Amino acid sequence: MRQTSSVLYIAVDTLPPERGKSAAGFAEFTAGLDHEGIPSVWLTSRSRLQFDEPRRKLGHAHPFIAEDGCGVYLPEDYFHLRPDSAGSRSAKASTLRLGRFTCIPIAKPLPAAEEELEALSQETGVPIVTLRSLSGRELAQNTGLPPREAESVRQRDFDELFFLAGASQAQTERFLADGRKRGIEFRQHGMLWSAAMGASTQRCVAALSKLYDRALRYHAPSVAIATEDDAPKLFPFCDRSILLAGRAAEASTDGRGYPRSQQFPLKSPGIWEQVLESVAPNLHR
């Protein structure tokens, strides 16, 4: 592995979106990172299967964190190191082989979340509908995706996706509160919810940072890059951060209260050149 000035952790769900084109200039930015030898770890709420196409289109060959901090996915022979069990709660299962990837499991693999969710629904009397339970036609209708894409949404490794079927606000709040007491992490994605047992972006970043430190034999500072919605779940766990602000503001060092943070306006025509210069200070043009 080449020496690098930093390791980037980029929350990408709005950059290469689930449908449509990637953010203008993002493909060139990722190519620039590769040219400079700067690793970029992508974070997403999507599953391993959903994430395959955007990674392929943009030539992303680095690790990624999927299903909202449920697991770290390492391309084959990326580190030439064996991950230790520090990133996992179980020393017996420090890594898993999932598809083409070695995975460091942070959350408990399915069916753990599925079983807890079903038990919680019975206990609280709040009905749920999991994506796993829908027919192919119902799945496409509820997700608004073509059948093949819709099918990849529900093929998960760790978290369970579901709807709260007609629950009142009070029922929803009680359901979520009781679930958290059982150790379930909930994330909302529009009308959908996900449930996972043990997911943690912090532990994902820590596990990967240890691997990069071992491979490089020094600590390359971690730099988080995210929009305002994703910043809170990533920025606290990295050495530096870059906020992609939604409004048309000038670049600044005001990262909305986060230490060692910069801010760039996402809609600025030259944003990705500015971000690349920030993370590659010795870049010559």
VOVEXTI-667072 format. One record per residue: x, y, z of N, C-alpha, C in turn; residue number from 1. Coordinates in nm, 3 decimals, m for minus. Layout:
      n_px      n_py      n_pz     ca_px     ca_py     ca_pz      c_px      c_py      c_pz   seq
         X         Y         Z         X         Y         Z         X         Y         Z   NUM
...
END
This chain:
      n_px      n_py      n_pz     ca_px     ca_py     ca_pz      c_px      c_py      c_pz   seq
     0.084    m0.120     0.000     0.000     0.000     0.000     0.088     0.125     0.000     1
     0.055     0.221    m0.087     0.133     0.344    m0.097     0.114     0.431     0.026     2
     0.218     0.512     0.055     0.203     0.611     0.161     0.096     0.711     0.121     3
     0.026     0.763     0.220    m0.086     0.854     0.190    m0.094     0.962     0.297     4
    m0.145     1.077     0.258    m0.159     1.188     0.352    m0.277     1.169     0.445     5
    m0.374     1.087     0.404    m0.495     1.069     0.484    m0.576     0.951     0.430     6
    m0.672     0.907     0.510    m0.771     0.808     0.468    m0.907     0.874     0.477     7
    m0.982     0.873     0.367    m1.111     0.940     0.362    m1.225     0.845     0.395     8
    m1.322     0.894     0.469    m1.446     0.822     0.497    m1.558     0.910     0.442     9
    m1.623     0.865     0.335    m1.719     0.949     0.264    m1.859     0.888     0.272    10
    m1.953     0.962     0.330    m2.094     0.920     0.330    m2.152     0.951     0.193    11
    m2.182     0.847     0.116    m2.206     0.865    m0.028    m2.350     0.848    m0.073    12
    m2.445     0.828     0.017    m2.579     0.795    m0.029    m2.642     0.902    m0.117    13
    m2.600     1.027    m0.102    m2.654     1.133    m0.188    m2.557     1.171    m0.299    14
    m2.442     1.108    m0.307    m2.341     1.144    m0.407    m2.352     1.054    m0.530    15
    m2.329     0.920    m0.519    m2.388     0.835    m0.621    m2.522     0.788    m0.566    16
    m2.633     0.856    m0.598    m2.762     0.821    m0.538    m2.810     0.684    m0.583    17
    m2.915     0.635    m0.516    m2.968     0.504    m0.550    m3.017     0.499    m0.694    18
    m3.073     0.610    m0.740    m3.116     0.621    m0.880    m3.071     0.757    m0.933    19
    m3.037     0.759    m1.061    m2.996     0.885    m1.121    m2.845     0.899    m1.126    20
    m2.801     1.017    m1.173    m2.659     1.042    m1.194    m2.589     1.079    m1.064    21
    m2.458     1.052    m1.061    m2.377     1.094    m0.947    m2.365     1.246    m0.945    22
    m2.331     1.299    m0.828    m2.309     1.443    m0.815    m2.203     1.488    m0.915    23
    m2.225     1.602    m0.977    m2.133     1.653    m1.079    m1.993     1.664    m1.023    24
    m1.897     1.605    m1.091    m1.758     1.614    m1.051    m1.712     1.506    m0.955    25
    m1.806     1.426    m0.901    m1.767     1.327    m0.802    m1.683     1.216    m0.864    26
    m1.715     1.174    m0.985    m1.638     1.069    m1.051    m1.494     1.115    m1.074    27
    m1.476     1.239    m1.116    m1.342     1.292    m1.136    m1.267     1.303    m1.004    28
    m1.340     1.337    m0.898    m1.280     1.346    m0.764    m1.227     1.210    m0.720    29
    m1.307     1.105    m0.738    m1.262     0.972    m0.697    m1.142     0.926    m0.780    30
    m1.141     0.962    m0.908    m1.026     0.929    m0.991    m0.902     1.004    m0.944    31
    m0.921     1.129    m0.902    m0.810     1.207    m0.850    m0.753     1.148    m0.722    32
    m0.840     1.098    m0.635    m0.794     1.032    m0.513    m0.708     0.910    m0.546    33
    m0.754     0.831    m0.641    m0.678     0.712    m0.680    m0.541     0.752    m0.736    34
    m0.540     0.859    m0.814    m0.414     0.905    m0.873    m0.316     0.947    m0.765    35
    m0.367     1.010    m0.658    m0.283     1.056    m0.549    m0.256     0.947    m0.444    36
    m0.317     0.829    m0.463    m0.295     0.720    m0.368    m0.363     0.740    m0.234    37
    m0.477     0.810    m0.234    m0.551     0.836    m0.111    m0.669     0.741    m0.103    38
    m0.672     0.651    m0.006    m0.785     0.558     0.005    m0.913     0.631     0.042    39
    m1.025     0.586    m0.016    m1.155     0.644     0.019    m1.250     0.530     0.057    40
    m1.293     0.533     0.180    m1.388     0.433     0.233    m1.527     0.493     0.220    41
    m1.617     0.424     0.153    m1.753     0.474     0.135    m1.845     0.418     0.243    42
    m1.934     0.503     0.293    m2.034     0.463     0.391    m2.172     0.476     0.329    43
    m2.256     0.376     0.351    m2.389     0.375     0.290    m2.489     0.302     0.379    44
    m2.615     0.336     0.363    m2.723     0.259     0.426    m2.764     0.142     0.340    45
    m2.713     0.138     0.216    m2.750     0.033     0.123    m2.680    m0.099     0.157    46
    m2.728    m0.205     0.095    m2.670    m0.337     0.118    m2.551    m0.360     0.025    47
    m2.481    m0.466     0.050    m2.368    m0.506    m0.035    m2.412    m0.522    m0.180    48
    m2.526    m0.586    m0.204    m2.573    m0.608    m0.341    m2.617    m0.478    m0.407    49
    m2.686    m0.392    m0.334    m2.727    m0.263    m0.388    m2.607    m0.177    m0.427    50
    m2.500    m0.193    m0.352    m2.384    m0.105    m0.368    m2.292    m0.151    m0.480    51
    m2.319    m0.266    m0.536    m2.229    m0.322    m0.636    m2.221    m0.234    m0.761    52
    m2.336    m0.188    m0.810    m2.336    m0.110    m0.934    m2.265     0.024    m0.921    53
    m2.295     0.108    m0.818    m2.222     0.235    m0.809    m2.072     0.217    m0.790    54
    m2.030     0.113    m0.719    m1.888     0.088    m0.703    m1.824     0.053    m0.837    55
    m1.895    m0.030    m0.913    m1.842    m0.071    m1.043    m1.834     0.048    m1.138    56
    m1.940     0.129    m1.142    m1.944     0.243    m1.234    m1.833     0.344    m1.205    57
    m1.804     0.365    m1.077    m1.706     0.466    m1.039    m1.569     0.406    m1.010    58
    m1.555     0.276    m1.033    m1.425     0.212    m1.015    m1.375     0.213    m0.873    59
    m1.466     0.206    m0.777    m1.426     0.209    m0.636    m1.371     0.073    m0.595    60
    m1.244     0.069    m0.554    m1.178    m0.057    m0.523    m1.129    m0.062    m0.378    61
    m1.184     0.025    m0.295    m1.142     0.032    m0.155    m1.250    m0.029    m0.066    62
    m1.225    m0.043     0.065    m1.328    m0.096     0.155    m1.451    m0.004     0.158    63
    m1.563    m0.060     0.204    m1.682     0.022     0.226    m1.755    m0.030     0.349    64
    m1.835     0.058     0.406    m1.915     0.028     0.525    m2.061     0.033     0.483    65
    m2.132    m0.078     0.499    m2.269    m0.088     0.447    m2.371    m0.108     0.558    66
    m2.498    m0.091     0.520    m2.612    m0.113     0.609    m2.601    m0.031     0.738    67
    m2.563     0.097     0.721    m2.560     0.191     0.834    m2.470     0.143     0.948    68
    m2.348     0.105     0.914    m2.253     0.068     1.018    m2.264    m0.073     1.068    69
    m2.325    m0.161     0.988    m2.338    m0.302     1.030    m2.212    m0.383     1.003    70
    m2.138    m0.349     0.899    m2.022    m0.429     0.865    m1.924    m0.355     0.775    71
    m1.797    m0.394     0.783    m1.690    m0.341     0.698    m1.659    m0.445     0.592    72
    m1.664    m0.406     0.466    m1.641    m0.497     0.355    m1.506    m0.467     0.290    73
    m1.420    m0.569     0.286    m1.286    m0.553     0.233    m1.274    m0.628     0.100    74
    m1.233    m0.559    m0.007    m1.207    m0.630    m0.133    m1.099    m0.736    m0.112    75
    m1.104    m0.838    m0.192    m1.012    m0.951    m0.177    m0.867    m0.906    m0.185    76
    m0.786    m0.948    m0.085    m0.642    m0.919    m0.078    m0.612    m0.770    m0.074    77
    m0.704    m0.689    m0.022    m0.680    m0.545    m0.018    m0.567    m0.510     0.077    78
    m0.569    m0.567     0.198    m0.467    m0.534     0.297    m0.353    m0.635     0.304    79
    m0.378    m0.758     0.261    m0.282    m0.867     0.283    m0.253    m0.884     0.432    80
    m0.353    m0.849     0.513    m0.344    m0.865     0.657    m0.470    m0.937     0.704    81
    m0.459    m1.007     0.814    m0.577    m1.070     0.871    m0.636    m0.975     0.974    82
    m0.761    m0.929     0.956    m0.822    m0.840     1.056    m0.830    m0.912     1.190    83
    m0.796    m0.839     1.299    m0.811    m0.902     1.430    m0.956    m0.892     1.474    84
    m0.986    m0.947     1.588    m1.125    m0.955     1.633    m1.170    m0.832     1.709    85
    m1.087    m0.727     1.712    m1.124    m0.608     1.789    m1.245    m0.538     1.733    86
    m1.266    m0.551     1.601    m1.380    m0.484     1.541    m1.509    m0.559     1.559    87
    m1.505    m0.678     1.616    m1.624    m0.761     1.629    m1.649    m0.795     1.774    88
    m1.773    m0.817     1.808    m1.806    m0.856     1.944    m1.776    m1.003     1.970    89
    m1.752    m1.077     1.866    m1.729    m1.220     1.883    m1.593    m1.259     1.826    90
    m1.504    m1.304     1.916    m1.371    m1.345     1.870    m1.380    m1.469     1.782    91
    m1.491    m1.544     1.793    m1.506    m1.665     1.714    m1.537    m1.635     1.568    92
    m1.589    m1.515     1.542    m1.627    m1.480     1.404    m1.571    m1.342     1.371    93
    m1.436    m1.331     1.370    m1.375    m1.201     1.347    m1.399    m1.153     1.206    94
    m1.411    m1.245     1.110    m1.444    m1.209     0.973    m1.541    m1.309     0.914    95
    m1.613    m1.264     0.812    m1.705    m1.350     0.737    m1.672    m1.336     0.589    96
    m1.698    m1.439     0.514    m1.685    m1.430     0.367    m1.824    m1.406     0.311    97
    m1.847    m1.289     0.253    m1.976    m1.253     0.197    m1.956    m1.211     0.052    98
    m2.002    m1.295    m0.041    m1.980    m1.266    m0.182    m1.832    m1.260    m0.213    99
    m1.791    m1.149    m0.275    m1.651    m1.132    m0.313    m1.569    m1.064    m0.204   100
    m1.627    m1.044    m0.087    m1.563    m0.962     0.016    m1.536    m1.040     0.145   101
    m1.430    m0.998     0.212    m1.409    m1.035     0.351    m1.478    m0.928     0.434   102
    m1.565    m0.969     0.523    m1.644    m0.874     0.601    m1.606    m0.881     0.748   103
    m1.583    m0.766     0.809    m1.569    m0.756     0.954    m1.709    m0.726     1.008   104
    m1.774    m0.822     1.072    m1.911    m0.798     1.119    m1.912    m0.716     1.247   105
    m1.980    m0.604     1.243    m1.996    m0.520     1.361    m2.131    m0.551     1.426   106
    m2.237    m0.556     1.347    m2.367    m0.601     1.396    m2.376    m0.753     1.389   107
    m2.477    m0.808     1.453    m2.502    m0.952     1.443    m2.567    m0.982     1.308   108
    m2.518    m1.081     1.235    m2.577    m1.114     1.105    m2.722    m1.159     1.119   109
    m2.796    m1.145     1.010    m2.931    m1.199     1.006    m2.925    m1.350     1.027   110
    m3.025    m1.408     1.096    m3.158    m1.354     1.124    m3.172    m1.286     1.260   111
    m3.063    m1.244     1.326    m3.073    m1.188     1.461    m3.171    m1.070     1.468   112
    m3.156    m0.972     1.376    m3.244    m0.855     1.378    m3.387    m0.894     1.344   113
    m3.404    m0.986     1.250    m3.537    m1.031     1.209    m3.611    m1.094     1.327   114
    m3.543    m1.178     1.402    m3.606    m1.247     1.515    m3.642    m1.149     1.627   115
    m3.552    m1.054     1.656    m3.580    m0.955     1.759    m3.696    m0.865     1.719   116
    m3.702    m0.830     1.592    m3.808    m0.742     1.543    m3.944    m0.811     1.553   117
    m3.950    m0.936     1.515    m4.076    m1.011     1.524    m4.120    m1.027     1.669   118
    m4.026    m1.053     1.759    m4.059    m1.066     1.900    m4.109    m0.933     1.957   119
    m4.046    m0.824     1.915    m4.087    m0.691     1.961    m4.228    m0.659     1.913   120
    m4.259    m0.691     1.788    m4.392    m0.665     1.734    m4.499    m0.741     1.813   121
    m4.473    m0.866     1.845    m4.568    m0.946     1.923    m4.583    m0.892     2.064   122
    m4.472    m0.852     2.122    m4.473    m0.803     2.261    m4.549    m0.671     2.274   123
    m4.531    m0.579     2.177    m4.592    m0.447     2.185    m4.729    m0.441     2.120   124
    m4.761    m0.540     2.035    m4.888    m0.536     1.962    m4.887    m0.438     1.847   125
    m4.770    m0.391     1.808    m4.758    m0.297     1.696    m4.726    m0.378     1.570   126
    m4.814    m0.378     1.470    m4.790    m0.459     1.350    m4.681    m0.399     1.262   127
    m4.600    m0.486     1.205    m4.497    m0.444     1.110    m4.508    m0.527     0.983   128
    m4.456    m0.475     0.875    m4.447    m0.549     0.749    m4.301    m0.542     0.704   129
    m4.234    m0.655     0.702    m4.095    m0.658     0.657    m4.090    m0.669     0.504   130
    m3.987    m0.613     0.446    m3.971    m0.627     0.300    m3.954    m0.773     0.262   131
    m3.895    m0.850     0.352    m3.874    m0.992     0.326    m4.005    m1.066     0.304   132
    m4.114    m1.016     0.366    m4.243    m1.085     0.360    m4.326    m1.050     0.237   133
    m4.284    m0.949     0.160    m4.363    m0.903     0.046    m4.339    m0.991    m0.077   134
    m4.441    m1.000    m0.160    m4.422    m1.065    m0.290    m4.337    m0.975    m0.379   135
    m4.288    m1.028    m0.489    m4.207    m0.948    m0.580    m4.281    m0.825    m0.631   136
    m4.410    m0.843    m0.662    m4.490    m0.732    m0.712    m4.512    m0.627    m0.604   137
    m4.543    m0.671    m0.482    m4.564    m0.578    m0.371    m4.434    m0.504    m0.339   138
    m4.324    m0.574    m0.348    m4.194    m0.512    m0.319    m4.164    m0.400    m0.417   139
    m4.187    m0.426    m0.547    m4.164    m0.323    m0.649    m4.257    m0.203    m0.629   140
    m4.382    m0.230    m0.594    m4.479    m0.122    m0.573    m4.440    m0.035    m0.453   141
    m4.397    m0.098    m0.345    m4.366    m0.024    m0.223    m4.234     0.050    m0.228   142
    m4.141     0.001    m0.306    m4.011     0.069    m0.317    m4.004     0.164    m0.435   143
    m4.096     0.147    m0.532    m4.094     0.230    m0.651    m3.978     0.198    m0.744   144
    m3.923     0.076    m0.732    m3.808     0.036    m0.811    m3.846    m0.076    m0.907   145
    m3.773    m0.092    m1.018    m3.793    m0.209    m1.104    m3.769    m0.337    m1.023   146
    m3.832    m0.447    m1.063    m3.825    m0.571    m0.984    m3.685    m0.614    m0.945   147
    m3.590    m0.610    m1.038    m3.455    m0.656    m1.005    m3.388    m0.567    m0.900   148
    m3.402    m0.435    m0.915    m3.346    m0.343    m0.817    m3.417    m0.357    m0.683   149
    m3.549    m0.374    m0.688    m3.626    m0.389    m0.564    m3.581    m0.513    m0.488   150
    m3.554    m0.621    m0.560    m3.512    m0.745    m0.495    m3.379    m0.727    m0.422   151
    m3.289    m0.648    m0.479    m3.159    m0.627    m0.415    m3.171    m0.546    m0.287   152
    m3.280    m0.466    m0.275    m3.299    m0.385    m0.155    m3.318    m0.474    m0.032   153
    m3.393    m0.582    m0.049    m3.424    m0.664     0.070    m3.323    m0.777     0.095   154
    m3.228    m0.793     0.004    m3.125    m0.895     0.026    m3.015    m0.834     0.114   155
    m3.027    m0.853     0.244    m2.938    m0.789     0.340    m2.850    m0.892     0.409   156
    m2.741    m0.844     0.467    m2.654    m0.931     0.546    m2.679    m0.916     0.696   157
    m2.723    m0.795     0.739    m2.732    m0.768     0.883    m2.865    m0.707     0.927   158
    m2.910    m0.602     0.860    m3.028    m0.532     0.910    m3.155    m0.577     0.839   159
    m3.267    m0.556     0.905    m3.398    m0.594     0.853    m3.476    m0.467     0.821   160
    m3.529    m0.458     0.698    m3.607    m0.342     0.656    m3.755    m0.370     0.674   161
    m3.829    m0.269     0.723    m3.971    m0.291     0.752    m4.049    m0.160     0.749   162
    m4.182    m0.175     0.736    m4.277    m0.066     0.752    m4.349    m0.083     0.884   163
    m4.386     0.028     0.945    m4.479     0.025     1.057    m4.619     0.038     0.998   164
    m4.697    m0.067     1.009    m4.824    m0.077     0.936    m4.937    m0.007     1.010   165
    m4.959     0.120     0.979    m5.072     0.193     1.035    m5.059     0.228     1.183   166
    m4.940     0.227     1.238    m4.922     0.259     1.380    m4.939     0.409     1.404   167
    m4.997     0.445     1.518    m5.009     0.585     1.556    m4.873     0.637     1.601   168
    m4.863     0.768     1.619    m4.738     0.828     1.665    m4.698     0.772     1.801   169
    m4.796     0.760     1.889    m4.768     0.708     2.024    m4.722     0.562     2.018   170
    m4.786     0.482     1.934    m4.745     0.342     1.919    m4.604     0.332     1.861   171
    m4.577     0.417     1.763    m4.444     0.416     1.701    m4.336     0.450     1.804   172
    m4.360     0.554     1.883    m4.262     0.595     1.984    m4.240     0.485     2.087   173
    m4.348     0.419     2.129    m4.335     0.311     2.227    m4.261     0.192     2.166   174
    m4.292     0.161     2.039    m4.227     0.050     1.970    m4.077     0.074     1.962   175
    m4.037     0.195     1.924    m3.895     0.226     1.910    m3.825     0.226     2.045   176
    m3.891     0.283     2.147    m3.830     0.288     2.280    m3.811     0.148     2.337   177
    m3.913     0.063     2.324    m3.900    m0.074     2.374    m3.796    m0.152     2.297   178
    m3.787    m0.126     2.166    m3.687    m0.194     2.085    m3.545    m0.156     2.126   179
    m3.524    m0.028     2.153    m3.390     0.015     2.194    m3.349    m0.048     2.328   180
    m3.446    m0.072     2.414    m3.416    m0.141     2.540    m3.369    m0.283     2.515   181
    m3.413    m0.341     2.404    m3.371    m0.477     2.367    m3.239    m0.478     2.289   182
    m3.182    m0.360     2.268    m3.056    m0.351     2.196    m3.070    m0.338     2.046   183
    m3.189    m0.301     1.997    m3.210    m0.284     1.853    m3.178    m0.139     1.814   184
    m3.097    m0.123     1.709    m3.073     0.010     1.653    m3.171     0.031     1.539   185
    m3.239     0.146     1.541    m3.334     0.179     1.436    m3.282     0.297     1.354   186
    m3.297     0.288     1.221    m3.266     0.400     1.132    m3.385     0.419     1.039   187
    m3.424     0.544     1.018    m3.538     0.572     0.931    m3.490     0.618     0.795   188
    m3.552     0.563     0.690    m3.520     0.598     0.552    m3.653     0.626     0.481   189
    m3.703     0.749     0.495    m3.833     0.781     0.438    m3.942     0.705     0.512   190
    m4.021     0.627     0.438    m4.126     0.546     0.499    m4.073     0.415     0.556   191
    m3.952     0.380     0.519    m3.892     0.255     0.564    m3.812     0.274     0.692   192
    m3.804     0.167     0.771    m3.716     0.162     0.886    m3.621     0.043     0.869   193
    m3.505     0.053     0.931    m3.417    m0.063     0.938    m3.390    m0.094     1.085   194
    m3.373    m0.221     1.114    m3.344    m0.266     1.250    m3.219    m0.352     1.246   195
    m3.124    m0.324     1.335    m2.999    m0.400     1.339    m2.960    m0.423     1.485   196
    m2.884    m0.529     1.507    m2.837    m0.564     1.641    m2.686    m0.538     1.649   197
    m2.650    m0.423     1.705    m2.508    m0.395     1.728    m2.439    m0.309     1.625   198
    m2.514    m0.246     1.535    m2.451    m0.161     1.433    m2.380    m0.042     1.499   199
    m2.266    m0.003     1.444    m2.191     0.110     1.499    m2.093     0.163     1.396   200
    m2.118     0.283     1.345    m2.024     0.346     1.254    m1.891     0.370     1.324   201
    m1.896     0.408     1.450    m1.774     0.433     1.526    m1.684     0.310     1.528   202
    m1.741     0.194     1.553    m1.662     0.071     1.558    m1.614     0.028     1.419   203
    m1.692     0.058     1.317    m1.647     0.032     1.179    m1.523     0.114     1.147   204
    m1.528     0.245     1.176    m1.415     0.332     1.149    m1.293     0.290     1.230   205
    m1.314     0.253     1.357    m1.203     0.210     1.442    m1.137     0.084     1.389   206
    m1.219    m0.013     1.344    m1.164    m0.138     1.292    m1.082    m0.113     1.166   207
    m1.133    m0.029     1.077    m1.059     0.001     0.954    m0.934     0.083     0.982   208
    m0.942     0.178     1.075    m0.825     0.260     1.106    m0.710     0.174     1.156   209
    m0.742     0.072     1.236    m0.638    m0.019     1.285    m0.572    m0.094     1.169   210
    m0.652    m0.136     1.073    m0.597    m0.208     0.958    m0.509    m0.116     0.873   211
    m0.554     0.007     0.849    m0.471     0.100     0.773    m0.341     0.131     0.847   212
    m0.348     0.149     0.979    m0.227     0.175     1.057    m0.128     0.060     1.046   213
    m0.180    m0.063     1.052    m0.092    m0.180     1.042    m0.032    m0.192     0.902   214
    m0.113    m0.166     0.800    m0.064    m0.179     0.663     0.038    m0.070     0.628   215
     0.012     0.053     0.672     0.099     0.165     0.640     0.217     0.177     0.736   216
     0.201     0.121     0.857     0.301     0.129     0.964     0.316     0.271     1.017   217
     0.212     0.348     1.002     0.200     0.479     1.065     0.052     0.517     1.062   218
     0.016     0.624     1.134    m0.125     0.664     1.137    m0.150     0.773     1.034   219
    m0.228     0.740     0.933    m0.273     0.840     0.836    m0.401     0.902     0.891   220
    m0.407     1.033     0.908    m0.526     1.095     0.965    m0.652     1.060     0.888   221
    m0.760     1.036     0.960    m0.888     1.005     0.898    m0.964     1.135     0.872   222
    m1.022     1.146     0.754    m1.098     1.265     0.714    m1.239     1.222     0.675   223
    m1.338     1.274     0.744    m1.478     1.244     0.714    m1.533     1.346     0.617   224
    m1.609     1.300     0.517    m1.674     1.389     0.422    m1.821     1.350     0.416   225
    m1.911     1.445     0.440    m2.053     1.413     0.443    m2.137     1.539     0.425   226
    m2.260     1.520     0.382    m2.358     1.628     0.380    m2.411     1.649     0.522   227
    m2.493     1.752     0.537    m2.542     1.787     0.671    m2.623     1.674     0.735   228
    m2.699     1.600     0.656    m2.780     1.492     0.713    m2.694     1.379     0.769   229
    m2.583     1.350     0.703    m2.500     1.235     0.741    m2.387     1.271     0.836   230
    m2.357     1.400     0.851    m2.242     1.442     0.932    m2.246     1.390     1.076   231
    m2.360     1.398     1.147    m2.358     1.358     1.288    m2.319     1.212     1.311   232
    m2.345     1.123     1.215    m2.315     0.982     1.238    m2.174     0.943     1.194   233
    m2.096     1.042     1.144    m1.961     1.011     1.098    m1.855     1.105     1.155   234
    m1.882     1.234     1.159    m1.779     1.333     1.195    m1.714     1.310     1.332   235
    m1.789     1.269     1.436    m1.725     1.255     1.567    m1.616     1.149     1.573   236
    m1.607     1.062     1.473    m1.519     0.947     1.481    m1.394     0.959     1.393   237
    m1.375     1.076     1.332    m1.260     1.097     1.245    m1.175     1.214     1.295   238
    m1.050     1.218     1.249    m0.957     1.324     1.294    m0.993     1.460     1.239   239
    m1.041     1.465     1.115    m1.084     1.588     1.051    m1.215     1.564     0.980   240
    m1.283     1.671     0.942    m1.408     1.654     0.869    m1.428     1.766     0.768   241
    m1.500     1.732     0.662    m1.535     1.829     0.558    m1.685     1.820     0.536   242
    m1.753     1.929     0.564    m1.899     1.934     0.552    m1.937     1.984     0.413   243
    m2.019     1.908     0.343    m2.072     1.949     0.214    m2.206     2.018     0.239   244
    m2.201     2.151     0.247    m2.320     2.227     0.285    m2.415     2.238     0.167   245
    m2.544     2.230     0.196    m2.644     2.232     0.090    m2.671     2.369     0.036   246
    m2.652     2.471     0.115    m2.681     2.606     0.068    m2.563     2.664    m0.008   247
    m2.588     2.767    m0.083    m2.482     2.830    m0.163    m2.400     2.923    m0.074   248
    m2.308     2.865     0.002    m2.221     2.944     0.090    m2.078     2.934     0.042   249
    m1.995     3.027     0.089    m1.855     3.022     0.054    m1.784     2.918     0.139   250
    m1.674     2.865     0.087    m1.594     2.771     0.164    m1.545     2.838     0.290   251
    m1.540     2.764     0.401    m1.496     2.822     0.527    m1.444     2.712     0.618   252
    m1.388     2.753     0.730    m1.344     2.657     0.831    m1.451     2.633     0.935   253
    m1.570     2.688     0.914    m1.682     2.667     1.006    m1.755     2.541     0.967   254
    m1.731     2.432     1.041    m1.793     2.305     1.012    m1.917     2.280     1.095   255
    m1.992     2.385     1.127    m2.116     2.372     1.203    m2.092     2.308     1.340   256
    m1.987     2.355     1.409    m1.965     2.309     1.545    m1.877     2.188     1.560   257
    m1.835     2.125     1.451    m1.747     2.010     1.460    m1.602     2.057     1.465   258
    m1.519     1.999     1.554    m1.380     2.042     1.561    m1.303     2.000     1.436   259
    m1.201     2.080     1.403    m1.113     2.051     1.289    m1.195     2.022     1.163   260
    m1.290     2.111     1.136    m1.382     2.089     1.024    m1.379     2.204     0.926   261
    m1.392     2.171     0.798    m1.408     2.270     0.693    m1.546     2.255     0.631   262
    m1.589     2.360     0.562    m1.719     2.357     0.496    m1.705     2.405     0.352   263
    m1.766     2.328     0.261    m1.769     2.366     0.120    m1.913     2.357     0.071   264
    m1.958     2.451    m0.012    m2.094     2.446    m0.065    m2.106     2.337    m0.171   265
    m2.196     2.244    m0.150    m2.209     2.129    m0.239    m2.241     2.168    m0.383   266
    m2.313     2.277    m0.402    m2.353     2.316    m0.537    m2.249     2.403    m0.607   267
    m2.136     2.429    m0.540    m2.033     2.510    m0.603    m1.969     2.434    m0.719   268
    m1.948     2.499    m0.835    m1.893     2.428    m0.952    m1.757     2.364    m0.927   269
    m1.674     2.427    m0.842    m1.539     2.374    m0.820    m1.521     2.303    m0.688   270
    m1.630     2.253    m0.630    m1.620     2.198    m0.495    m1.523     2.081    m0.485   271
    m1.527     1.989    m0.584    m1.446     1.868    m0.570    m1.297     1.898    m0.588   272
    m1.264     2.000    m0.668    m1.124     2.041    m0.678    m1.077     2.098    m0.544   273
    m1.165     2.175    m0.476    m1.130     2.231    m0.347    m1.111     2.122    m0.241   274
    m1.201     2.024    m0.243    m1.190     1.915    m0.146    m1.063     1.835    m0.171   275
    m1.031     1.809    m0.298    m0.911     1.733    m0.331    m0.786     1.808    m0.286   276
    m0.782     1.939    m0.305    m0.669     2.018    m0.260    m0.657     2.016    m0.108   277
    m0.772     2.008    m0.039    m0.772     2.006     0.107    m0.716     1.876     0.162   278
    m0.746     1.764     0.096    m0.702     1.635     0.148    m0.568     1.592     0.089   279
    m0.524     1.657    m0.018    m0.394     1.629    m0.080    m0.315     1.758    m0.085   280
    m0.263     1.805     0.030    m0.201     1.937     0.036    m0.077     1.953    m0.052   281
    m0.014     1.843    m0.089     0.106     1.852    m0.173     0.074     1.833    m0.321   282
    m0.055     1.841    m0.355    m0.096     1.820    m0.493    m0.043     1.931    m0.582   283
     0.021     1.893    m0.692     0.072     1.992    m0.788    m0.014     1.988    m0.913   284
    m0.057     2.100    m0.958    m0.143     2.107    m1.077    m0.070     2.181    m1.189   285
END
